[in-house]
Amino acid sequence: MTNGITPSRTGAADHADSPESGTAGAAGGRSPWAMFSVLALIEFMAVMDASVVNIALPAIRDDLGFSPTGLAWVVDAYLLGFAGFLLLAGRASDVIGRRRLFAAGVALFTVASLACGLAADDWQLVVSRLLQGLGAALVTPAALALITDIFPEGPERNKALGLFMGMGGVAAPVGLVLGGLLTTAGWEWIFMINVPIGIGILLAALRLLPATGPQTEAKLDVIGAVTATAGLVMLILAVSQGGAQGWGSAATLAEFAAAAVLLVGFVVRQRTAADPVLPSMLLRMRPLVIGNVAFALVGTLLISTFFIITIYLQQVLGYGPAKAGLSYVPIPLAMLAGTQVAPRVLRFGPQNVLMGGVLIQGAALAAWATVIDVQGGYLTGFLLPAVFWSFGLGVSIVSSFVVCTMGLTGPIAGAGSGLATTSYQAGGAIGLAALVAVAAARTHSASADQAPLEALLSGYQLALWCSVGVALLAALLTRFIRFGGQPQEQGQPS
């Protein structure tokens, strides 16, 4: 390795100096870690914006006049834009070019953040959040594909991926802390703070990142992309709104049916399209397929646990926004520790590291479900289980992403990265909706013979126990992940 960037083993002789490869020739001697810092910072912002609004929701509701059910759209709109368009963005990064798509995503995210801060009505904020999520969707797979271009497969790439996913993982609790502090100055500032940072990232990206061209001569399969995106959006919509509409209502059943038709149509389209959005090679890689399912479960654990515990702190324990946010201060440190430990033990097999990470999470969640009560103390009722859970989450995020991207280089890197991030975000959105529905149903049934706070607590406890089951299922899946040969040769179908 001459300047920290070398071509991947496959096709190195043909592409070492081509701009399309994004390797050493394209980098022009620029520091790979300087380029990495640009990619990691925008990922941090994109993930943080999924959680930063949680603590600000009461202030947003009071200011813009949201109804209780309408308020959920402040979160759901971002998740819909993010998860629903990731697969399309992943393939677009291969067809259009990594840096071009990355820059477009940063610009859209920044402008949408400004629109969120200036929103004067509820619908304006929801639309702006949807566009903000779309910007994040464009950025994430392009950034991940650029990392696979910049770093060769092996320890350096694993370290970079660990740091990248660690930034994303730490961003969620940091968003809660920052949201609590900024809300005291006005909820608008949780969005406005993105604007100067986004402009700086855009300028740095245009200067530092390699000007990669298309990674393939294939054309973007617009029909397949639209079908996949619409199917995912409809599925997330059905799950997120099912509790409010009624799971057996005509509207919910119609949404699920539409999602099924669209997603089946997408699969059929991928078998016949000349240039599919999701290359069939990816679906023949068994470790990648199972890894994506496990990654979706990890996403469920992250998003649902933060949501449930944050609401527990405010509704059951009566914490205000600033106090609830500050309660999370130690959590990013524990999660960061997990993301730094994971790359150092990947030599034992990423699937084994993933199993360890989700089992740690499961044990912490079981302890959490046992100890929380209406008079819960901070140390035993929050901090101790939160630290262990966060550490396990950090380990899980890094190792699961390594499993999902092992062997992905060249023309399938963007699609593979998009699939992995889609699994993670969609799993979080769908899992959150499902676990919130479970908690709400339990609270409703318990309210007949329990005090309101006790009924709320029983709902959150049941949701945490369900999360334990999710962690155990993810651990079980790792037993079916098998890699053959050396890591750099694991891109072949298994």
C-alpha positions in Angstrom: 0.0 0.0 0.0 1.7 3.2 -1.2 -0.5 6.0 -0.1 -3.1 4.2 2.0 -5.3 3.3 -1.0 -4.8 0.3 -3.1 -7.0 -1.4 -5.7 -9.0 -4.4 -4.6 -7.5 -7.7 -5.5 -10.1 -8.4 -8.2 -9.4 -6.4 -11.3 -6.5 -4.6 -9.9 -4.4 -4.8 -13.0 -7.2 -3.3 -15.1 -8.4 -0.6 -12.9 -5.6 0.6 -10.7 -5.4 4.1 -12.3 -8.8 4.5 -13.7 -11.0 7.3 -12.3 -13.9 4.9 -12.3 -12.2 2.6 -9.9 -11.9 5.2 -7.1 -8.6 3.7 -6.1 -5.1 5.1 -5.9 -5.1 6.8 -9.2 -8.3 8.7 -8.4 -7.2 9.7 -4.9 -4.2 11.6 -6.3 -2.2 11.2 -3.1 -4.9 12.6 -0.8 -5.0 11.1 2.7 -7.5 8.3 2.9 -8.3 9.2 6.5 -9.0 12.8 5.5 -11.5 11.6 2.9 -12.9 9.2 5.5 -13.5 12.0 8.0 -15.8 13.8 5.5 -17.8 10.6 4.9 -18.1 9.8 8.6 -19.3 13.3 9.7 -22.3 13.3 7.3 -23.2 9.8 8.4 -23.1 11.0 12.0 -25.5 13.9 11.1 -27.8 11.6 9.1 -28.2 9.1 11.9 -28.4 11.8 14.6 -31.4 13.4 12.9 -33.4 10.2 13.3 -33.1 10.5 17.1 -32.6 14.2 17.8 -36.3 15.0 17.5 -37.5 12.5 20.1 -37.0 14.7 23.1 -38.2 17.8 21.2 -41.5 16.3 20.1 -43.6 17.9 22.9 -42.3 21.3 22.1 -42.9 20.7 18.3 -46.5 19.5 19.1 -47.3 22.6 21.1 -45.8 25.1 18.6 -47.1 23.6 15.3 -50.4 22.1 16.6 -49.8 18.5 15.8 -52.4 15.9 16.9 -51.1 13.0 19.0 -51.2 10.7 15.9 -49.9 13.3 13.6 -46.9 14.0 15.8 -45.5 10.5 14.9 -45.1 11.7 11.3 -42.2 13.9 12.4 -40.3 10.7 13.1 -42.0 8.5 10.5 -41.4 10.9 7.6 -37.7 10.9 8.1 -37.6 7.1 8.4 -39.7 6.7 5.3 -37.5 8.9 3.2 -34.3 7.3 4.6 -35.2 3.6 4.5 -37.5 3.8 1.5 -34.9 5.2 -0.9 -31.7 3.5 0.2 -31.9 0.7 -2.2 -32.4 3.0 -5.1 -29.6 5.3 -3.9 -27.2 2.3 -3.5 -27.6 1.3 -7.2 -27.6 4.9 -8.3 -24.1 5.3 -6.7 -22.8 2.6 -9.1 -24.5 4.0 -12.2 -24.2 7.8 -11.6 -20.9 7.9 -9.6 -20.1 7.9 -5.9 -19.0 11.5 -5.4 -21.7 13.0 -7.5 -24.5 11.3 -5.6 -22.8 12.0 -2.3 -22.6 15.7 -3.0 -26.2 15.8 -4.2 -27.3 14.1 -1.0 -25.4 16.5 1.3 -26.9 19.5 -0.6 -30.5 18.1 -0.3 -30.0 17.2 3.4 -28.7 20.7 4.2 -31.5 22.5 2.3 -34.1 20.3 3.9 -32.7 20.9 7.4 -33.1 24.7 6.7 -36.7 24.1 5.6 -37.4 22.1 8.8 -36.1 24.9 11.0 -38.2 27.4 9.1 -41.4 25.3 9.1 -44.5 27.3 10.2 -47.1 24.6 9.9 -47.2 20.9 10.6 -47.4 19.7 7.0 -44.4 21.8 6.1 -42.3 20.1 8.8 -43.4 16.6 7.7 -42.6 17.3 4.0 -39.2 18.8 4.9 -38.4 15.8 7.1 -39.3 13.5 4.2 -36.8 15.4 2.0 -34.2 15.3 4.7 -34.5 11.6 4.9 -34.2 11.3 1.2 -30.9 13.3 1.4 -29.6 11.0 4.0 -30.6 8.0 1.8 -28.5 9.4 -1.1 -25.5 10.0 1.1 -25.2 6.8 3.1 -24.7 4.1 0.4 -22.5 6.5 -1.6 -20.3 7.1 1.4 -20.0 3.3 2.2 -19.2 2.6 -1.4 -16.5 5.3 -1.4 -15.0 3.6 1.7 -14.8 0.3 -0.2 -13.0 2.2 -3.0 -10.6 4.0 -0.7 -9.6 1.1 1.5 -8.6 -2.3 0.3 -10.4 -5.3 1.9 -8.7 -6.4 5.1 -7.8 -4.8 8.4 -7.7 -1.2 7.1 -11.2 -1.4 5.6 -12.5 -3.2 8.7 -11.1 -0.4 10.9 -12.6 2.2 8.6 -16.0 0.5 8.6 -15.8 0.1 12.4 -15.2 3.8 12.8 -17.9 4.7 10.2 -20.6 2.5 11.8 -19.4 3.6 15.2 -20.0 7.2 14.3 -23.5 6.2 13.1 -24.1 4.2 16.3 -22.9 6.9 18.7 -24.9 9.5 16.8 -28.2 8.2 18.1 -27.6 8.7 21.8 -25.7 12.0 21.0 -28.8 13.1 19.2 -30.9 12.6 22.3 -28.4 14.6 24.5 -28.1 17.4 21.9 -31.9 17.4 21.3 -32.5 17.9 25.0 -30.1 20.8 25.2 -31.0 22.6 22.0 -34.8 22.3 22.7 -34.3 24.7 25.6 -33.3 27.4 23.0 -36.1 26.4 20.6 -36.8 23.2 18.7 -35.8 24.9 15.4 -32.2 24.7 16.4 -32.1 20.9 16.3 -32.4 21.4 12.5 -30.7 24.7 12.0 -27.4 23.4 13.4 -27.1 21.1 10.4 -26.9 24.0 7.9 -23.4 25.4 8.5 -22.0 21.9 9.0 -23.6 20.6 5.8 -22.2 23.5 3.8 -18.7 22.7 5.2 -19.0 19.0 4.4 -20.1 19.8 0.8 -17.1 22.0 0.2 -14.7 19.5 1.7 -16.3 16.6 -0.3 -15.8 18.5 -3.6 -12.2 19.1 -2.7 -11.1 15.9 -1.1 -13.1 13.0 -2.5 -12.0 11.2 -5.6 -14.0 12.2 -8.7 -15.2 8.7 -9.4 -17.3 8.1 -12.5 -19.9 5.3 -13.1 -18.7 1.9 -11.8 -20.7 0.1 -14.5 -21.9 0.8 -18.0 -25.4 -0.5 -17.0 -28.3 1.9 -16.9 -30.4 2.5 -13.8 -33.4 0.3 -13.8 -36.0 3.0 -13.0 -39.0 0.6 -13.0 -37.3 -1.7 -10.6 -36.0 1.1 -8.4 -39.5 2.8 -8.2 -41.2 -0.6 -7.5 -38.7 -1.4 -4.7 -38.9 2.0 -3.1 -42.7 2.1 -3.3 -43.0 -1.3 -1.8 -40.7 -0.5 1.1 -42.4 2.9 1.8 -45.8 1.2 1.7 -44.6 -1.6 4.1 -43.2 0.9 6.6 -46.3 3.0 6.3 -48.6 0.0 7.0 -46.6 -1.0 10.1 -46.1 2.6 11.4 -49.8 3.5 11.0 -51.4 0.1 11.8 -51.8 0.8 15.5 -53.7 4.0 14.9 -55.8 2.8 12.0 -56.4 -0.7 13.4 -54.5 -3.8 12.3 -57.6 -5.3 10.8 -58.9 -2.1 9.2 -59.4 -1.9 5.5 -56.8 0.9 5.2 -54.1 -1.2 6.9 -54.9 -4.4 5.0 -54.8 -2.5 1.8 -51.4 -1.0 2.6 -50.0 -4.4 3.4 -51.5 -5.9 0.3 -50.0 -3.1 -1.8 -46.6 -3.6 -0.2 -46.7 -7.3 -1.0 -47.7 -6.8 -4.6 -45.0 -4.2 -5.1 -42.2 -6.2 -3.5 -43.2 -9.4 -5.3 -43.2 -7.4 -8.5 -39.8 -6.1 -7.7 -38.4 -9.6 -7.3 -39.9 -10.6 -10.6 -38.5 -7.5 -12.3 -35.0 -8.3 -11.0 -35.1 -11.7 -12.7 -35.9 -10.2 -16.0 -34.3 -6.7 -16.1 -31.1 -6.3 -18.1 -29.6 -4.0 -15.5 -31.4 -4.8 -12.2 -31.3 -2.5 -9.2 -30.3 -5.4 -7.0 -27.8 -7.6 -8.9 -28.8 -11.2 -8.6 -25.3 -12.1 -7.5 -26.0 -10.4 -4.2 -29.1 -12.6 -3.5 -27.0 -15.7 -4.2 -24.5 -14.8 -1.5 -25.9 -16.7 1.5 -23.8 -15.0 4.2 -24.9 -11.6 2.8 -28.6 -12.5 2.8 -28.6 -13.9 6.4 -26.4 -11.0 7.5 -28.9 -8.5 6.2 -31.7 -10.1 8.1 -29.6 -10.0 11.3 -28.7 -6.4 10.5 -32.4 -5.5 10.3 -32.9 -7.0 13.8 -29.9 -4.9 15.1 -31.7 -1.9 13.7 -34.8 -2.9 15.5 -32.9 -3.1 18.8 -31.3 0.3 18.4 -34.3 2.5 17.3 -36.9 0.8 19.5 -34.9 0.7 22.7 -33.9 4.4 22.5 -37.6 5.3 21.8 -39.0 3.2 24.6 -36.5 4.2 27.2 -36.7 7.9 26.3 -40.5 7.8 26.7 -40.1 5.9 30.0 -37.8 8.6 31.4 -40.2 11.4 30.5 -43.7 9.8 30.9 -43.0 7.4 33.9 -40.2 9.1 35.8 -41.2 12.6 34.9 -37.8 13.8 33.5 -37.8 17.1 31.5 -36.2 17.3 28.1 -32.8 18.6 29.3 -32.6 16.0 32.1 -33.7 13.2 29.9 -31.1 14.2 27.3 -28.3 14.5 29.8 -29.1 11.1 31.2 -27.7 9.7 27.9 -24.3 11.3 28.3 -22.4 8.1 29.2 -24.1 6.0 26.5 -22.1 7.2 23.5 -18.8 6.4 25.3 -20.0 2.8 25.9 -21.2 2.4 22.4 -17.9 3.9 21.0 -16.0 1.4 23.1 -18.0 -1.4 21.5 -17.3 -0.1 18.0 -13.6 0.0 18.8 -13.4 -3.5 20.3 -15.2 -5.1 17.5 -12.6 -4.6 14.7 -9.9 -6.0 17.0 -11.7 -9.3 17.5 -13.0 -9.8 13.9 -10.2 -12.3 13.4 -12.4 -14.8 15.3 -15.0 -14.4 12.6 -17.4 -11.4 12.2 -20.4 -13.7 12.6 -19.1 -14.9 16.0 -18.5 -11.3 17.1 -22.0 -10.4 16.0 -23.4 -13.3 18.1 -21.5 -12.0 21.1 -22.7 -8.5 20.5 -26.4 -9.3 20.3 -26.2 -11.7 23.3 -24.8 -8.9 25.4 -27.7 -6.7 24.3 -30.2 -9.4 25.1 -28.8 -9.9 28.6 -28.8 -6.1 29.2 -32.4 -5.7 27.9 -33.6 -8.6 30.1 -32.0 -6.9 33.1 -33.6 -3.6 32.1 -37.0 -5.1 31.8 -36.6 -6.6 35.3 -35.3 -3.5 37.2 -37.4 -0.6 35.8 -40.3 0.7 37.9 -42.2 3.8 38.6 -39.7 4.9 41.3 -36.7 3.8 39.3 -33.3 5.2 40.3 -30.8 6.4 37.7 -27.9 4.1 38.5 -29.6 0.7 38.6 -32.8 1.5 36.7 -31.0 3.2 33.7 -27.3 3.6 33.7 -25.9 0.1 34.3 -28.2 -1.7 31.9 -27.8 1.1 29.4 -24.0 0.9 29.4 -23.9 -2.8 28.8 -26.6 -2.6 26.1 -24.8 0.2 24.4 -21.5 -1.6 24.4 -23.2 -4.7 22.9 -24.9 -2.5 20.3 -21.6 -1.0 19.2 -20.1 -4.5 18.7 -23.2 -5.6 16.8 -23.3 -2.7 14.4 -19.7 -3.0 13.3 -19.7 -6.8 13.0 -23.0 -7.1 11.2 -22.0 -4.5 8.6 -18.7 -6.3 8.0 -20.8 -9.5 7.4 -23.0 -7.6 5.0 -20.2 -6.0 2.9 -17.6 -8.8 2.9 -16.4 -9.2 -0.6 -18.3 -6.3 -2.1 -16.1 -4.2 -4.5 -16.4 -2.5 -7.8 -19.8 -2.4 -9.6 -21.8 -4.2 -6.8 -20.4 -2.3 -3.9 -23.0 0.5 -4.0 -25.9 -1.9 -4.4 -24.6 -4.1 -1.6 -24.0 -1.2 0.7 -27.5 0.2 -0.1 -29.1 -3.2 0.7 -27.3 -3.4 4.0 -28.3 0.1 5.1 -31.8 -0.4 3.8 -32.1 -3.6 6.0 -30.8 -1.7 9.0 -33.0 1.4 8.7 -36.1 -0.5 7.5 -35.7 -3.0 10.3 -35.5 -0.2 12.8 -38.6 1.5 11.4 -40.7 -1.6 11.2 -39.5 -3.0 14.5 -40.2 0.3 16.3 -43.8 0.4 14.9 -44.3 -3.2 16.0 -42.9 -2.9 19.5 -44.7 0.4 20.1 -47.9 -1.4 19.1 -47.2 -4.2 21.6 -46.5 -1.7 24.4 -49.7 0.3 23.6 -51.8 -2.8 23.6 -50.4 -4.0 26.9 -50.9 -0.6 28.5 -54.5 -0.4 27.3 -55.3 -3.9 28.7 -53.5 -3.1 32.0 -55.2 0.2 32.5 -58.4 -1.5 33.6 -57.0 -2.6 36.9 -53.7 -0.6 37.3 -52.7 3.0 38.0 -51.8 4.9 34.8 -48.1 4.9 35.5 -48.1 1.2 36.3 -50.0 0.4 33.1 -47.5 2.4 31.1 -44.6 0.6 32.8 -46.1 -2.8 32.0 -46.3 -1.9 28.4 -42.7 -0.8 28.2 -41.5 -3.9 30.1 -43.3 -6.2 27.6 -41.7 -4.3 24.7 -38.3 -4.8 26.3 -38.9 -8.5 26.7 -39.9 -8.7 23.1 -36.6 -7.0 22.3 -34.8 -9.8 24.2 -36.5 -12.2 21.8 -35.3 -10.1 18.8 -31.7 -10.3 20.2 -31.9 -14.1 20.6 -33.2 -14.5 17.1 -30.3 -12.4 15.7 -27.9 -14.6 17.7 -29.5 -17.7 16.2 -29.1 -16.4 12.7 -25.4 -16.0 13.1 -25.0 -19.8 13.4 -26.1 -20.1 9.7 -23.5 -17.7 8.4 -20.4 -19.4 6.9 -17.6 -17.9 5.0 -15.2 -19.9 2.8 -11.7 -18.9 1.8 -9.9 -15.7 2.7 -11.9 -12.5 3.4 -10.9 -10.8 0.1 -12.3 -13.8 -1.8 -15.6 -14.0 -0.1 -17.6 -12.1 -2.7 -18.4 -15.4 -4.5 -21.8 -16.9 -4.0 -22.0 -19.4 -1.2 
